[in-house]
Each structure stands twice: as C-alpha cells, then as structure tokens.
Amino acid sequence: MNLTKLRNILLLYSFLCAGLLADTSKSASLALAEAVENVYPAIVRIEVVSEQGSSGRMMKSRATGSGVIVSKDGRVVTNHHVAGKATRITCRLHDGEEVMADLLGADPMTDLAVLRLRMKDRSRKSKPLTIATFGNSDKVEVGDVCFAMGSPAGLSQSVTRGIISNVALISPNKDSFRLDGENVGELVRWLGHDAIIFPGNSGGPLVDEKGFIIGINEVGIGSLGGAIPSNLARTVSKELAEKGFIARCWTGLECQPVLDPNQAGLLVAGIISDSPADDAGLKPGDIIKTYQGQKVIARIAEDLPLFNQLSYSMEVGKKVKISGFRKNKKMSWILTTAPRESAFAKERELKSWGLTIRNFTLMSSLEARRSSKDGAQVHSVGRGGPSNSAKPGLVRGDVVTSINGKRIKGIEDMLQISREITLGKKEPVSTLVGFERDMAKLLTVIKIGPEAEENRPVQAWKAWLGVSTQVLTRELTEALTLPKNTRGVRIAQVYPRTPAKKAGLEAGDLLFRIDGQIIQAYRTEDAEVFGNMIKEYKPGSLVLFSGLRDKENLDLNVTLERRPDPSNELPDYEEEVFEFTVRELSFSDRVSKRLEQNELGLVVENVEPAGWASLAGLRQGDLVLTINGKSMSKVTLFEKDMNQWIKEKRRRIVFFVKRGIHTLFLELEPDWDNT
C-alpha cells in the first residue's frame, strides 16, 4: 500500500470518527435539553429551620437542601434529613420566587419527606408550577445516562451529568446511616451514579434522558451518589401526603442472607422476645422459603431490603403464612403482624429541669429492655443545669420514674407535676426524683423552677476621675529620661464628659502625686494603686494632681464626681423564649462603642447558641436600637413590649441593631407551635 492511499484511508477514518462524535455530542445535548426542560423548573431550593435536643435544650439550626415539585397543588418531595425536623420551611422556585411550605409527613426509614407549598400565599402574577413526573426505576440499567439536579451548598439550582453505576447500592456497614434511630439501609437500595453531587443536593431529583424522575438523591459516597429509587419514593411520598406517616407492621423477625451459597431462602438471625415472630414459633437458624405466598431469597446483603419492604408492608393484624425449613425439616408458621411504632419518640425540653427528655415507644422500650413504656427517658442534660448539678446528677439514658413519690408514665406527667410544684414560686424547689439507670433504682434531689435572683453586691458610691492610666515602670521611666526613683502613672486616655476632661487633663500627662501624696506605682502589678487612691475620696472632693506635661510642671485641681454605674450593676433582662439577654448602656459601653450622649439602645449581653435570637443573627455586643420600630433604652420597657409581642405570637419581630460602624435589620421568626 503506497503512502498516498494510506493517507486517504486515515483521512476518511478521521472524518467518520468526527461525525460519530458529533452525533454522540448532539444526542447528549438533546437528552440534557429535554431533561432540563421537563424537570429543571420543578426543582426547589429548600431552606429549613430545624430543632433538635442537645445539651439539655432544643437547639435550633438552619440548613438548605433540595426538592422537586410533583403535583399541581404544590407537593414537594425531598429527604427526611433535609426537612423531617423542620419548624419552618421556605422554598425558592427556579425563577427566584420564595414560598413558605408546610411539612405533610416524613419517614426516617426511607429518608423521605413531603412538603406542600402555601399556594394561597403566592402572588396572582406568579407563573404556574412546573410539575416533574416519576419514572419507573425498575427499568433503570447500569450505564444509563442520568442527570442530578438540585441546589448544592445552598446555591441556585444546578444540573450535573453522569451514568448509572449500580442499581442495588447499599452501605456495607449495617448501622452506618441512621435517622431518628432507624436504619435507612433496611429498606432502601440506592441507585448509584457518578453525576457530581454535593451537600445541599440532598432531596433533589435524579432524572433520566427523557426527563422522568428515577430517584431522589440522598447521599454521596466517595465519588458516587446514591438516590432512593423512584418507585419506592413515589409510593412512600403518596402515603405521606395522604396520612402524614407510613403505616408499617412489626414482626420481631430479624433475617440475614443464607450462609450456604447453594441454598435458597432467608436465614433467621434472631427473634425478639414476646414478638409476633416469637409467638409464631420461629427460631434463629430457621430458613424461610416463602412469605405470604411469595418466594424470598437473600444470598447477599443487597437482597435483604426487598424482603424487608415486603415484610413491613403487610397490614397490621394480618395473619402471614410462612414456609421453610428447620434443620432440613419442612416447617410452616402463622405470624400475626403488630403495629410498628417509630424507633424513638420526639424529644422535648423541660427548661426548669435543664434537660431534654422523650417518651418510650415500643421499639425504644425493647432496646432499653424495659417491661413497659412507663417512665420518661433522658435524652440530653445541660451542663451546670439543675439536673446536672444534682447529686447524683441525671445523665443521658436515665429513666425518670417518680417525682415526690408520684409515679411518672411519661413527659406529660412530668410537666403537670413540675407545674404544680413551681406554681407561684420565685426560687427553685428541692424535688425528690426517682430514676433508673440500667438496673439500679436511684433517688436524687433536683432544684427545679425559676432561677434564684442573682445577688449583685452594689458598690458604694465612689469618687471618679474618668481616665485610663498606665504605670510608669522602670523601663518606661528610663525611656522618658526621668529619674530612676520616679513613681507614678501616665494618662493613656481621658474620657469625654468627665471630671478629668472638665479640668483639662490630657492623654500623655504624667502624674506623680495626689494632694502631695506620692503615687507608689512603678511595677506592672501596681496598676490598681492610682484607682484605689481616687476611691479614698468622696464625690465632690477637690483634689490637686501634680506631675509633668511636655517636661513642664503640671498642677491641676479637679473636682471628683460620682462613679457611673458599671455594667454589672445596670438593669438587665433575660428573654427566655428567644434566649438572649440585654442590659442598659453603661458609661464604658458609650466610650468603647463611641456613642453620642443622646444615642439610645440596649446592649446584647448574651445570646444562647442555637436559639431563635442566634438563628436570626443576633450577636453578643450588638446594640439594639429599635424593635418593631420602637426605640429601646430601658429594660423595663423592653420586657413589657416583648411579653406583649410574645402573647400576640407575632410572626415576625424585627430588630434594628448597630454592630461597630454598621447597622442592620434582623428578623426573629419563631415557630409558635414548637416554642
């Protein structure tokens, strides 16, 4: 073959390859365009305020996730771990419109949640919703092209492209992904894919080339993403929208894959005592072949979720026929299903106790090996709070069984008895509490109720000059070429509207004597000497200060005044609902914040982490200028107004604050149903 002929063949081949690549690229572009057109406008960015017990309090947090609109009435499907504990939900649509949403229901076992947009709150000018449609996840195959959509890291909506890499992806560790005590891998086999996802993509749709939802993105594992198959998501979300929960049955039957690879069926790994499976006579080691007429097989762990879906889906009270083998002998069993409660009840906060606590469910009582669901289980304890300070103090897992000899069946009993004990009391009440820790039955005394008023020692009125000083140390004396035996202070700052300012003292003045008495200060530890000498005088005293100014002798008479009230002696108020404390402005506040004399406000002295105020962005040190447009300068007025707004359950309370040279508006938006 000559060189010219070879060149022509290669040229023709390159043209064919280029055409093939162009067709492939064109096909991919068309698929992406169709998927985007069908689903992209249905993506929502979800911002949630959630509440979870920790450190003896219900801690609030803000997070973002993704979701997809699946109905004209505004139903949105997302993950439970995104919105399942939400107290407030705001959804941003693809065009930037923001709409509040309500949680219809959430299911931790499948990590799915359903929201409903508040359609009546939308403007009449709003565009109609774009609805995404569920596809058939059973038809998805490895190698299929897919698109992951969502709002990663709280950003605007985005799309990434990849392929399906696994249609039965599970976590290798049985308890690696738990939500509210439920093992998500018990029911879910993810669709694994390599379309790039990031935190915040959770709850967004996984879409095929035709624009159908084939999964709801849930996790990222290394470079792979995991999506809940659409068939499972469609079934669960429909029931959540209708009932608000998923009705499942409980059997007490625990299975695992068979050990013999040549054997078909399921291996019974364990039976919970007094459960329906125990009553039916099943035992560990039995092999189950059929379950209510359906053949069941689990050779590997990936097969188990399919059996669990079948088992949990049976009606409560249904008699289930099971067939199999026990030591190679044919067996059959009749199992009557029981209702399945959630793994854990929702925790609640008892402020007067300094703890969060929860009732028992069937599952949590069994896990705790209790004979009944009576009692209230401690979920978290606040450090330094009443329950923590008791001897012995309560710890996580303890079960409160009695208060002052009265038996406790659950949280409501605790709340009622606590209210009776603390009614009308102004100080904590010592309360006898019976509790169980493992198998031990213990007693302790907890002081519950309002905190005792802090006794602040009011200092006697002292004389005051109104300066800050530094000691004339030996090093400083030498540098200023003063005699080695010099004693005294250097004025570092003269505060405005003070006796020092009125008398004409200036920063940089050196003071050696007060009324002829030497100021015995020459070491850094002598910093209090000058101030203590001033305090010996009474307000109104005329005092002679002697020293140097620019190497010239200085003698100034100053009439001392009464010291302004320090911060710790000024009125303050702790707002318990929003969890922050304010106090009135002190003289030092005005100096440090460089405020004018007529500038009003209240200083934020403390903000509890994860409270409503913290969530709104309020910080320690902020100066609150107005609240809902009203000027704030007195704690008494602040308390009165806040109590009124809380009584009215105002949807929004707006703080106008000063932070350094900046001012900003902060919105406190409490969820009154959970406050």
LINWO-V621463 format. One record per residue. N is the residue number from 1. PSI is psi in whole degrees, 0 to 359 (none if undefined). BURIAL is # if it has 9 or more other ideal C-beta (glycine too) atoms within 8 Angstrom, else .. Layout:
n=N psi=PSI burial=BURIAL
n=N psi=PSI burial=BURIAL
//
This chain:
n=1 psi=126 burial=.
n=2 psi=167 burial=.
n=3 psi=324 burial=.
n=4 psi=317 burial=.
n=5 psi=319 burial=.
n=6 psi=319 burial=#
n=7 psi=320 burial=.
n=8 psi=321 burial=.
n=9 psi=315 burial=.
n=10 psi=323 burial=.
n=11 psi=317 burial=.
n=12 psi=319 burial=.
n=13 psi=319 burial=.
n=14 psi=322 burial=.
n=15 psi=318 burial=.
n=16 psi=316 burial=.
n=17 psi=317 burial=.
n=18 psi=320 burial=.
n=19 psi=320 burial=.
n=20 psi=316 burial=.
n=21 psi=321 burial=.
n=22 psi=318 burial=.
n=23 psi=318 burial=.
n=24 psi=315 burial=.
n=25 psi=319 burial=.
n=26 psi=320 burial=.
n=27 psi=317 burial=.
n=28 psi=320 burial=#
n=29 psi=319 burial=.
n=30 psi=320 burial=.
n=31 psi=316 burial=#
n=32 psi=317 burial=#
n=33 psi=318 burial=.
n=34 psi=317 burial=#
n=35 psi=316 burial=#
n=36 psi=316 burial=#
n=37 psi=321 burial=.
n=38 psi=324 burial=#
n=39 psi=324 burial=#
n=40 psi=315 burial=#
n=41 psi=349 burial=.
n=42 psi=356 burial=#
n=43 psi=141 burial=#
n=44 psi=144 burial=#
n=45 psi=126 burial=#
n=46 psi=126 burial=#
n=47 psi=125 burial=#
n=48 psi=147 burial=#
n=49 psi=119 burial=#
n=50 psi=165 burial=#
n=51 psi=131 burial=#
n=52 psi=140 burial=#
n=53 psi=135 burial=#
n=54 psi=142 burial=#
n=55 psi=35 burial=.
n=56 psi=7 burial=#
n=57 psi=161 burial=#
n=58 psi=106 burial=#
n=59 psi=131 burial=#
n=60 psi=146 burial=#
n=61 psi=159 burial=#
n=62 psi=138 burial=#
n=63 psi=167 burial=.
n=64 psi=155 burial=#
n=65 psi=196 burial=#
n=66 psi=164 burial=#
n=67 psi=175 burial=#
n=68 psi=136 burial=#
n=69 psi=129 burial=#
n=70 psi=3 burial=#
n=71 psi=158 burial=.
n=72 psi=334 burial=.
n=73 psi=9 burial=.
n=74 psi=22 burial=#
n=75 psi=136 burial=#
n=76 psi=130 burial=#
n=77 psi=134 burial=#
n=78 psi=192 burial=#
n=79 psi=151 burial=#
n=80 psi=319 burial=#
n=81 psi=350 burial=.
n=82 psi=310 burial=#
n=83 psi=3 burial=#
n=84 psi=337 burial=#
n=85 psi=19 burial=.
n=86 psi=141 burial=#
n=87 psi=341 burial=#
n=88 psi=137 burial=#
n=89 psi=129 burial=#
n=90 psi=128 burial=#
n=91 psi=133 burial=#
n=92 psi=122 burial=#
n=93 psi=172 burial=#
n=94 psi=334 burial=#
n=95 psi=9 burial=.
n=96 psi=350 burial=.
n=97 psi=135 burial=#
n=98 psi=132 burial=.
n=99 psi=132 burial=#
n=100 psi=153 burial=#
n=101 psi=158 burial=#
n=102 psi=145 burial=.
n=103 psi=116 burial=#
n=104 psi=325 burial=#
n=105 psi=157 burial=#
n=106 psi=147 burial=#
n=107 psi=104 burial=#
n=108 psi=334 burial=#
n=109 psi=331 burial=#
n=110 psi=0 burial=#
n=111 psi=47 burial=#
n=112 psi=148 burial=#
n=113 psi=152 burial=#
n=114 psi=130 burial=#
n=115 psi=164 burial=#
n=116 psi=123 burial=#
n=117 psi=143 burial=#
n=118 psi=85 burial=#
n=119 psi=326 burial=.
n=120 psi=343 burial=.
n=121 psi=351 burial=.
n=122 psi=150 burial=#
n=123 psi=151 burial=.
n=124 psi=338 burial=.
n=125 psi=356 burial=.
n=126 psi=146 burial=.
n=127 psi=152 burial=.
n=128 psi=149 burial=.
n=129 psi=144 burial=#
n=130 psi=130 burial=#
n=131 psi=130 burial=#
n=132 psi=153 burial=#
n=133 psi=138 burial=#
n=134 psi=139 burial=#
n=135 psi=188 burial=#
n=136 psi=104 burial=#
n=137 psi=341 burial=#
n=138 psi=341 burial=.
n=139 psi=358 burial=.
n=140 psi=136 burial=#
n=141 psi=156 burial=.
n=142 psi=133 burial=.
n=143 psi=345 burial=.
n=144 psi=142 burial=#
n=145 psi=141 burial=#
n=146 psi=162 burial=#
n=147 psi=126 burial=#
n=148 psi=127 burial=#
n=149 psi=147 burial=#
n=150 psi=198 burial=#
n=151 psi=80 burial=#
n=152 psi=137 burial=#
n=153 psi=26 burial=.
n=154 psi=10 burial=.
n=155 psi=182 burial=.
n=156 psi=169 burial=.
n=157 psi=146 burial=#
n=158 psi=165 burial=#
n=159 psi=134 burial=#
n=160 psi=153 burial=#
n=161 psi=145 burial=#
n=162 psi=197 burial=#
n=163 psi=159 burial=#
n=164 psi=126 burial=#
n=165 psi=344 burial=#
n=166 psi=135 burial=#
n=167 psi=5 burial=#
n=168 psi=58 burial=.
n=169 psi=129 burial=#
n=170 psi=164 burial=#
n=171 psi=136 burial=.
n=172 psi=337 burial=.
n=173 psi=126 burial=.
n=174 psi=319 burial=.
n=175 psi=28 burial=.
n=176 psi=338 burial=.
n=177 psi=97 burial=#
n=178 psi=140 burial=#
n=179 psi=122 burial=#
n=180 psi=37 burial=#
n=181 psi=356 burial=#
n=182 psi=141 burial=#
n=183 psi=107 burial=#
n=184 psi=325 burial=#
n=185 psi=354 burial=#
n=186 psi=330 burial=#
n=187 psi=340 burial=#
n=188 psi=131 burial=#
n=189 psi=115 burial=#
n=190 psi=153 burial=#
n=191 psi=112 burial=#
n=192 psi=139 burial=#
n=193 psi=164 burial=#
n=194 psi=16 burial=#
n=195 psi=128 burial=#
n=196 psi=127 burial=.
n=197 psi=154 burial=#
n=198 psi=167 burial=.
n=199 psi=133 burial=.
n=200 psi=337 burial=#
n=201 psi=343 burial=#
n=202 psi=132 burial=#
n=203 psi=347 burial=#
n=204 psi=161 burial=#
n=205 psi=148 burial=#
n=206 psi=125 burial=#
n=207 psi=144 burial=#
n=208 psi=183 burial=#
n=209 psi=338 burial=.
n=210 psi=0 burial=#
n=211 psi=20 burial=#
n=212 psi=145 burial=#
n=213 psi=122 burial=#
n=214 psi=354 burial=#
n=215 psi=165 burial=#
n=216 psi=115 burial=#
n=217 psi=137 burial=#
n=218 psi=314 burial=#
n=219 psi=160 burial=#
n=220 psi=125 burial=#
n=221 psi=101 burial=#
n=222 psi=235 burial=.
n=223 psi=0 burial=.
n=224 psi=150 burial=#
n=225 psi=153 burial=#
n=226 psi=129 burial=#
n=227 psi=139 burial=#
n=228 psi=124 burial=#
n=229 psi=143 burial=#
n=230 psi=326 burial=#
n=231 psi=319 burial=#
n=232 psi=317 burial=#
n=233 psi=320 burial=#
n=234 psi=315 burial=#
n=235 psi=312 burial=.
n=236 psi=315 burial=#
n=237 psi=326 burial=#
n=238 psi=315 burial=.
n=239 psi=323 burial=#
n=240 psi=319 burial=#
n=241 psi=325 burial=#
n=242 psi=319 burial=.
n=243 psi=334 burial=.
n=244 psi=355 burial=.
n=245 psi=170 burial=.
n=246 psi=121 burial=#
n=247 psi=117 burial=.
n=248 psi=159 burial=.
n=249 psi=166 burial=#
n=250 psi=139 burial=#
n=251 psi=336 burial=#
n=252 psi=10 burial=#
n=253 psi=126 burial=#
n=254 psi=122 burial=#
n=255 psi=164 burial=#
n=256 psi=168 burial=#
n=257 psi=152 burial=#
n=258 psi=150 burial=#
n=259 psi=328 burial=.
n=260 psi=114 burial=.
n=261 psi=342 burial=.
n=262 psi=358 burial=.
n=263 psi=138 burial=.
n=264 psi=147 burial=.
n=265 psi=197 burial=#
n=266 psi=144 burial=#
n=267 psi=126 burial=#
n=268 psi=115 burial=#
n=269 psi=326 burial=.
n=270 psi=158 burial=.
n=271 psi=124 burial=#
n=272 psi=133 burial=#
n=273 psi=142 burial=.
n=274 psi=21 burial=.
n=275 psi=169 burial=#
n=276 psi=322 burial=#
n=277 psi=323 burial=#
n=278 psi=316 burial=#
n=279 psi=329 burial=#
n=280 psi=347 burial=#
n=281 psi=6 burial=.
n=282 psi=149 burial=#
n=283 psi=155 burial=.
n=284 psi=137 burial=.
n=285 psi=343 burial=.
n=286 psi=150 burial=#
n=287 psi=123 burial=#
n=288 psi=129 burial=#
n=289 psi=319 burial=#
n=290 psi=149 burial=#
n=291 psi=110 burial=#
n=292 psi=46 burial=#
n=293 psi=354 burial=.
n=294 psi=135 burial=.
n=295 psi=136 burial=.
n=296 psi=135 burial=#
n=297 psi=135 burial=.
n=298 psi=96 burial=#
n=299 psi=331 burial=.
n=300 psi=166 burial=.
n=301 psi=330 burial=#
n=302 psi=342 burial=.
n=303 psi=340 burial=#
n=304 psi=319 burial=#
n=305 psi=328 burial=#
n=306 psi=320 burial=.
n=307 psi=319 burial=#
n=308 psi=321 burial=#
n=309 psi=318 burial=#
n=310 psi=312 burial=#
n=311 psi=313 burial=#
n=312 psi=339 burial=#
n=313 psi=352 burial=.
n=314 psi=147 burial=#
n=315 psi=148 burial=.
n=316 psi=132 burial=#
n=317 psi=359 burial=.
n=318 psi=141 burial=#
n=319 psi=113 burial=.
n=320 psi=129 burial=#
n=321 psi=127 burial=#
n=322 psi=136 burial=#
n=323 psi=152 burial=#
n=324 psi=210 burial=#
n=325 psi=150 burial=#
n=326 psi=112 burial=#
n=327 psi=51 burial=.
n=328 psi=8 burial=.
n=329 psi=131 burial=.
n=330 psi=138 burial=.
n=331 psi=158 burial=#
n=332 psi=148 burial=.
n=333 psi=152 burial=#
n=334 psi=118 burial=#
n=335 psi=128 burial=#
n=336 psi=115 burial=#
n=337 psi=151 burial=#
n=338 psi=161 burial=#
n=339 psi=142 burial=.
n=340 psi=119 burial=#
n=341 psi=166 burial=.
n=342 psi=160 burial=#
n=343 psi=318 burial=#
n=344 psi=147 burial=#
n=345 psi=158 burial=#
n=346 psi=137 burial=.
n=347 psi=155 burial=#
n=348 psi=155 burial=#
n=349 psi=135 burial=#
n=350 psi=96 burial=#
n=351 psi=319 burial=.
n=352 psi=344 burial=#
n=353 psi=339 burial=#
n=354 psi=41 burial=#
n=355 psi=163 burial=#
n=356 psi=147 burial=#
n=357 psi=157 burial=#
n=358 psi=154 burial=#
n=359 psi=164 burial=#
n=360 psi=143 burial=#
n=361 psi=175 burial=#
n=362 psi=314 burial=#
n=363 psi=316 burial=#
n=364 psi=328 burial=#
n=365 psi=323 burial=#
n=366 psi=317 burial=#
n=367 psi=325 burial=.
n=368 psi=0 burial=#
n=369 psi=47 burial=.
n=370 psi=153 burial=#
n=371 psi=343 burial=.
n=372 psi=179 burial=.
n=373 psi=10 burial=#
n=374 psi=149 burial=#
n=375 psi=167 burial=#
n=376 psi=128 burial=#
n=377 psi=130 burial=#
n=378 psi=127 burial=#
n=379 psi=315 burial=#
n=380 psi=155 burial=#
n=381 psi=133 burial=#
n=382 psi=130 burial=#
n=383 psi=129 burial=.
n=384 psi=356 burial=.
n=385 psi=176 burial=#
n=386 psi=316 burial=#
n=387 psi=329 burial=#
n=388 psi=327 burial=#
n=389 psi=346 burial=#
n=390 psi=161 burial=#
n=391 psi=102 burial=.
n=392 psi=154 burial=.
n=393 psi=156 burial=#
n=394 psi=148 burial=#
n=395 psi=165 burial=.
n=396 psi=133 burial=.
n=397 psi=341 burial=.
n=398 psi=153 burial=#
n=399 psi=115 burial=#
n=400 psi=124 burial=#
n=401 psi=339 burial=#
n=402 psi=153 burial=#
n=403 psi=120 burial=#
n=404 psi=41 burial=.
n=405 psi=353 burial=.
n=406 psi=131 burial=.
n=407 psi=140 burial=.
n=408 psi=121 burial=#
n=409 psi=334 burial=.
n=410 psi=190 burial=#
n=411 psi=320 burial=#
n=412 psi=322 burial=.
n=413 psi=317 burial=#
n=414 psi=315 burial=#
n=415 psi=314 burial=#
n=416 psi=312 burial=.
n=417 psi=322 burial=#
n=418 psi=319 burial=#
n=419 psi=318 burial=.
n=420 psi=320 burial=.
n=421 psi=320 burial=#
n=422 psi=356 burial=#
n=423 psi=122 burial=.
n=424 psi=359 burial=.
n=425 psi=145 burial=#
n=426 psi=352 burial=.
n=427 psi=160 burial=.
n=428 psi=148 burial=#
n=429 psi=127 burial=#
n=430 psi=124 burial=.
n=431 psi=131 burial=#
n=432 psi=123 burial=#
n=433 psi=126 burial=#
n=434 psi=134 burial=#
n=435 psi=162 burial=#
n=436 psi=138 burial=#
n=437 psi=110 burial=#
n=438 psi=243 burial=.
n=439 psi=359 burial=.
n=440 psi=141 burial=.
n=441 psi=114 burial=.
n=442 psi=161 burial=#
n=443 psi=148 burial=.
n=444 psi=166 burial=#
n=445 psi=121 burial=#
n=446 psi=132 burial=#
n=447 psi=102 burial=#
n=448 psi=157 burial=#
n=449 psi=192 burial=#
n=450 psi=145 burial=#
n=451 psi=143 burial=.
n=452 psi=144 burial=.
n=453 psi=134 burial=.
n=454 psi=125 burial=.
n=455 psi=106 burial=.
n=456 psi=117 burial=.
n=457 psi=115 burial=.
n=458 psi=120 burial=.
n=459 psi=146 burial=.
n=460 psi=151 burial=.
n=461 psi=126 burial=.
n=462 psi=157 burial=#
n=463 psi=158 burial=#
n=464 psi=138 burial=#
n=465 psi=317 burial=#
n=466 psi=44 burial=#
n=467 psi=162 burial=#
n=468 psi=144 burial=.
n=469 psi=166 burial=#
n=470 psi=147 burial=#
n=471 psi=141 burial=#
n=472 psi=86 burial=#
n=473 psi=168 burial=#
n=474 psi=321 burial=.
n=475 psi=317 burial=.
n=476 psi=321 burial=#
n=477 psi=316 burial=#
n=478 psi=318 burial=#
n=479 psi=329 burial=.
n=480 psi=7 burial=.
n=481 psi=44 burial=.
n=482 psi=160 burial=#
n=483 psi=146 burial=.
n=484 psi=330 burial=.
n=485 psi=17 burial=.
n=486 psi=138 burial=#
n=487 psi=142 burial=#
n=488 psi=196 burial=#
n=489 psi=160 burial=#
n=490 psi=134 burial=#
n=491 psi=121 burial=#
n=492 psi=327 burial=.
n=493 psi=139 burial=.
n=494 psi=119 burial=#
n=495 psi=149 burial=#
n=496 psi=151 burial=.
n=497 psi=42 burial=.
n=498 psi=165 burial=#
n=499 psi=321 burial=#
n=500 psi=317 burial=#
n=501 psi=317 burial=#
n=502 psi=325 burial=.
n=503 psi=345 burial=#
n=504 psi=12 burial=.
n=505 psi=149 burial=#
n=506 psi=155 burial=.
n=507 psi=134 burial=.
n=508 psi=344 burial=.
n=509 psi=143 burial=#
n=510 psi=128 burial=#
n=511 psi=128 burial=#
n=512 psi=331 burial=#
n=513 psi=150 burial=#
n=514 psi=115 burial=#
n=515 psi=41 burial=.
n=516 psi=351 burial=.
n=517 psi=129 burial=.
n=518 psi=137 burial=.
n=519 psi=101 burial=#
n=520 psi=73 burial=.
n=521 psi=119 burial=#
n=522 psi=2 burial=#
n=523 psi=156 burial=.
n=524 psi=326 burial=.
n=525 psi=357 burial=.
n=526 psi=18 burial=#
n=527 psi=334 burial=#
n=528 psi=351 burial=.
n=529 psi=310 burial=#
n=530 psi=312 burial=#
n=531 psi=321 burial=.
n=532 psi=326 burial=.
n=533 psi=321 burial=#
n=534 psi=321 burial=#
n=535 psi=343 burial=.
n=536 psi=341 burial=.
n=537 psi=161 burial=#
n=538 psi=150 burial=.
n=539 psi=138 burial=#
n=540 psi=351 burial=.
n=541 psi=142 burial=#
n=542 psi=121 burial=.
n=543 psi=139 burial=#
n=544 psi=122 burial=#
n=545 psi=130 burial=#
n=546 psi=142 burial=#
n=547 psi=217 burial=#
n=548 psi=148 burial=#
n=549 psi=117 burial=#
n=550 psi=45 burial=.
n=551 psi=10 burial=.
n=552 psi=145 burial=.
n=553 psi=142 burial=.
n=554 psi=127 burial=#
n=555 psi=118 burial=.
n=556 psi=133 burial=#
n=557 psi=130 burial=#
n=558 psi=131 burial=#
n=559 psi=112 burial=#
n=560 psi=151 burial=#
n=561 psi=174 burial=#
n=562 psi=138 burial=.
n=563 psi=133 burial=#
n=564 psi=153 burial=.
n=565 psi=128 burial=.
n=566 psi=169 burial=#
n=567 psi=319 burial=#
n=568 psi=355 burial=.
n=569 psi=2 burial=.
n=570 psi=152 burial=#
n=571 psi=138 burial=.
n=572 psi=170 burial=#
n=573 psi=129 burial=#
n=574 psi=116 burial=.
n=575 psi=108 burial=#
n=576 psi=331 burial=.
n=577 psi=313 burial=.
n=578 psi=352 burial=#
n=579 psi=62 burial=#
n=580 psi=164 burial=#
n=581 psi=137 burial=#
n=582 psi=157 burial=#
n=583 psi=167 burial=#
n=584 psi=158 burial=#
n=585 psi=136 burial=#
n=586 psi=170 burial=#
n=587 psi=317 burial=.
n=588 psi=328 burial=.
n=589 psi=315 burial=#
n=590 psi=323 burial=#
n=591 psi=309 burial=#
n=592 psi=326 burial=.
n=593 psi=358 burial=.
n=594 psi=52 burial=.
n=595 psi=150 burial=#
n=596 psi=159 burial=.
n=597 psi=324 burial=.
n=598 psi=5 burial=.
n=599 psi=128 burial=.
n=600 psi=162 burial=.
n=601 psi=173 burial=#
n=602 psi=140 burial=#
n=603 psi=132 burial=#
n=604 psi=112 burial=#
n=605 psi=330 burial=.
n=606 psi=143 burial=.
n=607 psi=118 burial=#
n=608 psi=134 burial=#
n=609 psi=143 burial=.
n=610 psi=23 burial=#
n=611 psi=178 burial=#
n=612 psi=320 burial=#
n=613 psi=317 burial=#
n=614 psi=319 burial=#
n=615 psi=328 burial=#
n=616 psi=346 burial=#
n=617 psi=7 burial=.
n=618 psi=140 burial=#
n=619 psi=153 burial=.
n=620 psi=134 burial=.
n=621 psi=346 burial=.
n=622 psi=149 burial=#
n=623 psi=114 burial=#
n=624 psi=113 burial=#
n=625 psi=311 burial=#
n=626 psi=156 burial=#
n=627 psi=122 burial=#
n=628 psi=37 burial=#
n=629 psi=356 burial=.
n=630 psi=133 burial=.
n=631 psi=145 burial=.
n=632 psi=123 burial=#
n=633 psi=340 burial=#
n=634 psi=135 burial=.
n=635 psi=323 burial=#
n=636 psi=319 burial=.
n=637 psi=321 burial=#
n=638 psi=312 burial=#
n=639 psi=316 burial=#
n=640 psi=312 burial=.
n=641 psi=317 burial=#
n=642 psi=317 burial=#
n=643 psi=323 burial=.
n=644 psi=315 burial=.
n=645 psi=325 burial=#
n=646 psi=319 burial=#
n=647 psi=322 burial=.
n=648 psi=350 burial=.
n=649 psi=54 burial=.
n=650 psi=134 burial=.
n=651 psi=328 burial=.
n=652 psi=132 burial=.
n=653 psi=120 burial=#
n=654 psi=122 burial=#
n=655 psi=133 burial=#
n=656 psi=115 burial=#
n=657 psi=157 burial=#
n=658 psi=130 burial=#
n=659 psi=98 burial=#
n=660 psi=234 burial=.
n=661 psi=1 burial=.
n=662 psi=152 burial=.
n=663 psi=150 burial=.
n=664 psi=160 burial=.
n=665 psi=134 burial=.
n=666 psi=136 burial=#
n=667 psi=120 burial=#
n=668 psi=117 burial=#
n=669 psi=80 burial=#
n=670 psi=151 burial=#
n=671 psi=97 burial=#
n=672 psi=336 burial=.
n=673 psi=338 burial=.
n=674 psi=21 burial=.
n=675 psi=none burial=.
//
